[in-house]
Amino acid sequence: MKRRTITSFAQEYLRYRHSLGFRLKIEGPLLMKFATFADAEAEDGRLDTTLALRWARLPGAASPLYWARRLEIVRCFARYLLVFDCRTQVPPKGILGPAHRRISPHIYTEQELKALINACVELEPVDGLRPHTYATLFGLLASTGLRISEALCLEDFDVDLRNSVLSIRETKFHKSRLVPVHPSVRDQLTTYRRMRIQHCPHPSSCSFFLSDRGAALPYSTVRHVFRAIVRHLGWEPQDGRRCPRIYDLRHTFASRRLATWQQEGADLRAMLPALSTYMGHVKVSDTYWYLSAIPELFAEATSSFEQFAHPK
């Protein structure tokens, strides 16, 4: 009987993971590249640690963190393959160092957010839809903490301006949720919809955010525009951190929402589940990833401790 290829097992494994709700947009293609490599390099068709390490280190100029992430993808697959092929070796965890590292996010100040929106308004052509699109898009991300993918996937009927609610459909892990927005956000979205109808009366897409040609905005284009704005504003990485990212708007929203609740004297333990649900997280611990120690939080925490330690 002919032995099955590692590629066939990898395809089966990915179908199984997809059925559980995992999209694996990055991990999937990388695993298939490994499977092709393994079928070509493994003489006896066996997945072992040596083979996995050779593939993980293939991009010689890559960082050790990237090598570790590649190996982690193989480790997960190897555990699955071991059930069907007892010759499989599961590479030891951490053999190439940690596969995940939290890079300190950039928490935007109020002045930086205003500068970002003002730079969007000045985009060319100034009399087109483009400035309104990017100013509204980045403003929405800052005020709601939406993922950029969620904002770009919004269709016109997902934006209920009468009730000030956004319908986020089939997002991460195939979850859907309703996201209420502040009246000021609703007013801006209303203005944008009016401008959009004026500039694109017959769009080719039903997306809420449109290009000047009436088409949906691809993420690659949005990222390119954002990076150009960052360069224009002269924002440079500080203290070993990376340049501000679009995704840091989500981190900023979570951290500043927590700071506001703390200043209002709210019970943070009771409010965190609400924030977690609003942001579309599966569990509260996922929300902790987005919380950063900003000066406002430190000041409020210090004041609270002083009152606890010295009630008088």
C-alpha positions as CSV (number, residue, x, y, z in Angstrom):
1,M,0.0,0.0,0.0
2,K,1.4,3.4,-1.0
3,R,2.2,5.6,1.9
4,R,0.3,8.9,2.0
5,T,2.2,12.1,1.4
6,I,2.7,14.8,4.0
7,T,1.0,17.2,1.7
8,S,-2.2,15.1,1.8
9,F,-2.1,15.1,5.6
10,A,-1.5,18.9,5.6
11,Q,-4.5,19.4,3.4
12,E,-6.7,17.2,5.6
13,Y,-5.4,19.0,8.7
14,L,-6.3,22.5,7.3
15,R,-9.8,21.3,6.3
16,Y,-10.2,20.2,9.9
17,R,-9.0,23.5,11.4
18,H,-11.2,25.5,9.0
19,S,-14.2,23.5,10.1
20,L,-13.5,24.7,13.6
21,G,-13.6,28.3,12.5
22,F,-9.9,29.0,12.0
23,R,-9.1,31.0,8.9
24,L,-5.3,30.4,8.9
25,K,-4.7,33.0,6.2
26,I,-1.0,33.1,7.0
27,E,-0.4,29.7,8.7
28,G,-2.2,27.7,6.0
29,P,-0.1,28.7,3.0
30,L,3.1,28.4,5.1
31,L,2.1,24.9,6.2
32,M,1.5,23.8,2.6
33,K,5.0,25.2,1.7
34,F,6.5,23.1,4.4
35,A,4.5,20.0,3.3
36,T,5.9,20.4,-0.3
37,F,9.4,20.8,1.1
38,A,9.0,17.8,3.4
39,D,7.7,15.5,0.6
40,A,10.8,16.5,-1.5
41,E,13.4,16.3,1.2
42,A,12.3,13.4,3.5
43,E,13.5,10.2,2.0
44,D,11.3,7.9,4.1
45,G,8.3,10.4,4.2
46,R,8.8,11.0,7.9
47,L,8.4,14.3,9.7
48,D,11.2,14.7,12.2
49,T,12.7,17.6,14.2
50,T,15.7,17.9,11.9
51,L,13.5,18.3,8.9
52,A,11.3,20.9,10.6
53,L,14.3,22.9,11.8
54,R,15.8,23.0,8.3
55,W,12.6,24.4,6.9
56,A,12.0,26.9,9.7
57,R,15.5,28.4,9.2
58,L,15.2,28.6,5.4
59,P,14.9,32.4,5.2
60,G,18.4,33.0,6.4
61,A,18.0,36.7,6.7
62,A,14.9,36.4,8.8
63,S,14.7,37.1,12.5
64,P,14.8,34.3,15.1
65,L,11.2,35.3,16.0
66,Y,10.1,34.5,12.5
67,W,12.0,31.2,12.5
68,A,10.2,30.3,15.8
69,R,6.8,31.1,14.3
70,R,7.5,28.9,11.3
71,L,8.5,26.1,13.6
72,E,5.4,26.6,15.7
73,I,3.2,26.0,12.7
74,V,5.0,22.7,12.0
75,R,4.7,21.7,15.7
76,C,0.9,22.1,15.7
77,F,0.7,20.0,12.5
78,A,3.1,17.4,13.8
79,R,0.9,16.7,16.8
80,Y,-2.0,16.0,14.4
81,L,0.2,13.9,12.1
82,L,1.5,11.8,15.1
83,V,-2.0,10.3,15.4
84,F,-1.7,8.8,11.9
85,D,2.1,8.2,11.7
86,C,3.8,7.0,14.9
87,R,7.2,7.8,13.3
88,T,6.5,11.5,13.5
89,Q,8.6,13.7,15.8
90,V,7.0,16.7,17.4
91,P,9.7,19.4,17.7
92,P,10.3,20.5,21.3
93,K,8.6,23.7,22.2
94,G,10.8,26.8,22.4
95,I,13.8,25.1,20.6
96,L,14.2,28.2,18.5
97,G,13.1,30.6,21.2
98,P,9.7,32.2,21.8
99,A,7.3,32.2,18.9
100,H,5.2,35.1,20.1
101,R,6.3,38.5,21.5
102,R,4.1,41.4,22.5
103,I,5.6,44.5,20.8
104,S,4.7,47.6,22.8
105,P,1.9,49.3,20.9
106,H,1.8,53.0,20.1
107,I,-0.9,54.7,22.2
108,Y,-2.0,57.8,20.3
109,T,-2.4,61.1,22.2
110,E,-5.4,63.3,21.4
111,Q,-3.1,65.6,19.5
112,E,-1.8,62.8,17.4
113,L,-5.3,61.6,16.6
114,K,-6.3,65.2,15.5
115,A,-3.1,65.4,13.4
116,L,-4.0,62.1,11.7
117,I,-7.5,63.1,10.8
118,N,-6.3,66.6,9.6
119,A,-3.7,64.9,7.4
120,C,-6.5,62.7,5.9
121,V,-8.6,65.8,5.1
122,E,-5.6,67.2,3.1
123,L,-5.2,64.1,0.9
124,E,-5.5,64.6,-2.9
125,P,-7.8,65.2,-4.6
126,V,-9.0,67.7,-2.0
127,D,-12.4,68.0,-3.8
128,G,-12.8,64.2,-4.2
129,L,-14.2,61.5,-1.9
130,R,-10.8,60.2,-0.8
131,P,-10.1,62.7,2.0
132,H,-13.6,62.1,3.5
133,T,-13.2,58.3,3.2
134,Y,-9.9,58.1,5.1
135,A,-10.8,60.8,7.7
136,T,-14.0,58.9,8.5
137,L,-12.4,55.4,8.4
138,F,-9.5,56.2,10.8
139,G,-11.9,58.3,13.0
140,L,-14.2,55.3,13.2
141,L,-11.3,53.0,14.2
142,A,-10.2,55.4,16.9
143,S,-13.7,55.9,18.4
144,T,-14.9,52.2,18.3
145,G,-11.7,50.1,18.4
146,L,-12.9,48.1,15.4
147,R,-10.5,45.9,13.6
148,I,-9.5,47.4,10.3
149,S,-10.8,44.3,8.5
150,E,-14.2,44.8,10.2
151,A,-14.4,48.4,9.1
152,L,-13.5,47.6,5.5
153,C,-16.0,44.8,5.3
154,L,-18.9,47.0,6.4
155,E,-21.5,47.2,3.7
156,D,-24.0,50.0,3.5
157,F,-26.9,48.1,5.1
158,D,-24.6,47.2,8.1
159,V,-24.5,50.9,9.1
160,D,-27.8,51.7,10.9
161,L,-27.6,55.4,11.4
162,R,-31.2,55.7,12.7
163,N,-30.3,53.5,15.7
164,S,-26.6,54.3,15.8
165,V,-25.5,50.7,15.5
166,L,-23.0,48.9,13.3
167,S,-23.6,45.2,12.4
168,I,-20.3,43.4,12.3
169,R,-20.9,40.1,10.5
170,E,-18.8,36.9,10.3
171,T,-15.7,38.4,11.7
172,K,-12.8,36.6,13.6
173,F,-13.8,33.0,14.5
174,H,-17.0,33.6,12.5
175,K,-18.5,35.7,15.2
176,S,-21.0,38.5,14.6
177,R,-22.0,41.4,16.9
178,L,-23.7,44.7,17.2
179,V,-21.5,47.8,17.9
180,P,-23.3,50.9,19.2
181,V,-21.6,54.2,18.3
182,H,-21.6,57.6,20.0
183,P,-23.9,60.3,18.5
184,S,-20.9,62.2,17.3
185,V,-19.7,59.2,15.4
186,R,-23.2,58.7,14.0
187,D,-23.2,62.3,12.8
188,Q,-19.8,61.9,11.0
189,L,-21.0,58.6,9.4
190,T,-24.1,60.4,8.2
191,T,-22.1,63.2,6.7
192,Y,-19.8,60.7,5.0
193,R,-22.7,58.7,3.5
194,R,-24.1,62.0,2.1
195,M,-20.7,62.9,0.6
196,R,-20.3,59.4,-0.8
197,I,-23.7,59.5,-2.6
198,Q,-22.8,62.9,-4.0
199,H,-19.4,61.7,-5.4
200,C,-20.4,58.1,-6.3
201,P,-24.1,58.0,-7.1
202,H,-23.6,54.6,-8.9
203,P,-20.9,52.7,-7.1
204,S,-19.6,49.4,-8.2
205,S,-19.5,48.1,-4.7
206,C,-22.0,48.0,-1.8
207,S,-19.2,48.6,0.7
208,F,-19.7,51.5,3.1
209,F,-16.2,52.9,2.5
210,L,-15.5,53.6,-1.1
211,S,-12.7,54.8,-3.3
212,D,-13.2,57.8,-5.7
213,R,-14.1,55.3,-8.4
214,G,-16.9,53.8,-6.2
215,A,-15.0,50.5,-5.5
216,A,-14.3,48.8,-2.2
217,L,-11.1,49.7,-0.4
218,P,-8.5,46.9,-0.2
219,Y,-6.4,46.8,3.0
220,S,-3.2,47.1,1.0
221,T,-4.2,50.5,-0.3
222,V,-5.4,51.7,3.1
223,R,-2.1,50.5,4.7
224,H,-0.1,52.3,1.9
225,V,-2.0,55.6,2.5
226,F,-1.6,55.3,6.3
227,R,2.2,54.8,6.0
228,A,2.4,57.8,3.7
229,I,0.6,59.9,6.3
230,V,2.9,58.7,9.1
231,R,6.0,59.7,7.0
232,H,4.4,63.1,6.2
233,L,3.7,63.8,9.9
234,G,7.3,62.8,10.7
235,W,6.3,60.1,13.3
236,E,9.4,58.1,14.1
237,P,9.6,55.0,16.3
238,Q,10.8,55.9,19.9
239,D,12.3,53.9,22.7
240,G,12.9,50.9,20.4
241,R,9.2,50.7,19.4
242,R,7.9,50.4,15.9
243,C,6.2,53.2,13.9
244,P,2.6,53.8,14.7
245,R,0.3,51.3,13.1
246,I,-3.3,51.3,12.1
247,Y,-3.9,48.5,14.6
248,D,-2.6,50.7,17.4
249,L,-5.9,52.6,17.1
250,R,-7.5,49.5,18.6
251,H,-5.0,49.4,21.4
252,T,-5.5,53.1,22.0
253,F,-9.3,52.7,22.2
254,A,-9.1,49.9,24.8
255,S,-6.5,51.6,27.0
256,R,-8.3,55.0,27.0
257,R,-11.7,53.4,27.6
258,L,-10.3,51.8,30.7
259,A,-8.7,55.0,31.9
260,T,-12.0,56.8,31.5
261,W,-13.9,54.2,33.5
262,Q,-11.2,54.4,36.2
263,Q,-11.5,58.2,36.4
264,E,-15.3,57.8,36.7
265,G,-14.9,55.4,39.6
266,A,-16.5,52.5,37.7
267,D,-15.9,48.9,38.8
268,L,-13.3,47.8,36.3
269,R,-13.8,44.1,37.0
270,A,-17.5,44.5,36.1
271,M,-16.8,46.7,33.0
272,L,-14.1,44.6,31.4
273,P,-16.5,41.9,30.1
274,A,-18.5,44.6,28.5
275,L,-15.4,46.0,26.8
276,S,-14.4,42.5,25.7
277,T,-17.8,41.9,24.1
278,Y,-17.8,45.3,22.4
279,M,-14.4,44.6,20.9
280,G,-15.5,41.1,19.7
281,H,-13.2,39.0,21.9
282,V,-14.0,35.4,22.8
283,K,-12.8,35.8,26.4
284,V,-11.8,38.7,28.7
285,S,-8.2,37.6,28.7
286,D,-8.0,38.4,25.0
287,T,-8.8,42.0,25.9
288,Y,-5.9,42.2,28.4
289,W,-3.6,42.1,25.3
290,Y,-4.8,45.5,24.3
291,L,-4.4,47.2,27.6
292,S,-1.3,49.4,28.1
293,A,-0.1,51.4,31.0
294,I,-0.7,54.9,30.0
295,P,0.0,58.0,32.2
296,E,-3.7,58.5,32.9
297,L,-4.0,55.0,34.3
298,F,-0.9,55.4,36.4
299,A,-2.1,58.7,37.9
300,E,-5.5,57.3,38.7
301,A,-4.1,54.1,40.2
302,T,-1.7,56.1,42.3
303,S,-4.5,58.3,43.6
304,S,-6.7,55.3,44.4
305,F,-3.9,53.7,46.3
306,E,-3.2,56.8,48.3
307,Q,-6.9,57.0,49.3
308,F,-6.8,53.3,50.3
309,A,-3.5,53.7,52.3
310,H,-4.4,57.0,53.9
311,P,-8.2,57.4,54.2
312,K,-7.9,60.6,56.1
